Amino acid sequence: MKYDGLLRPERSGVYAAPRWIGPLRAAAQRAGIAWRELDAGEAHNKQAFLAACAQQLGFPPYFGHNWDALSECLKDFSWEGAPDCVIVWRGTEALGLNEPDALATALEVFRDAAQFWKERCKTFVVLLDREPAGARLPRLR
């Protein structure tokens, strides 16, 4: 139950995932917060990353496969019913090694979406399984 207080709108942001993610997932379920998994381990470039986001995060068919479209979809979960969301992002290594600027841009888009939802009193938490080189992600505590 100690994880219940971590998933509040004012905590919206991009974080390094805690060691034990199961209790956090249970807390999200109790709070009615959507839980999504993004496995980008095979995404070696921007286009592959955006395709993984579209498929795994359930973006609508009109998703434009560019940074602006990613930003728009992360700020509009209307087709899902509720914007409160936790995204567990696994596999940043390939994109970081091959296109570090793309990884930096992706992180910025997710941070911007978190701020957008925070300002609207909605929970939007992104958890990265590994901290990308030079990213300095805070821990969700």
Buried (B, 14 or more C-beta within 10 A) or exposed (E): EEBBEBBEBEBBBBBBBBEEBEBBBBBBEEBEBBBBEBEBBEBBEBEBBBBBBBEBBBBEEEBEBEBEBBBBBBBBBEEBEEBBBBBBBBBBBBBBEBBEEBBBBBBEBBBBBBBBBBEEEBBBBBBBBBBBEEBEBEEBE
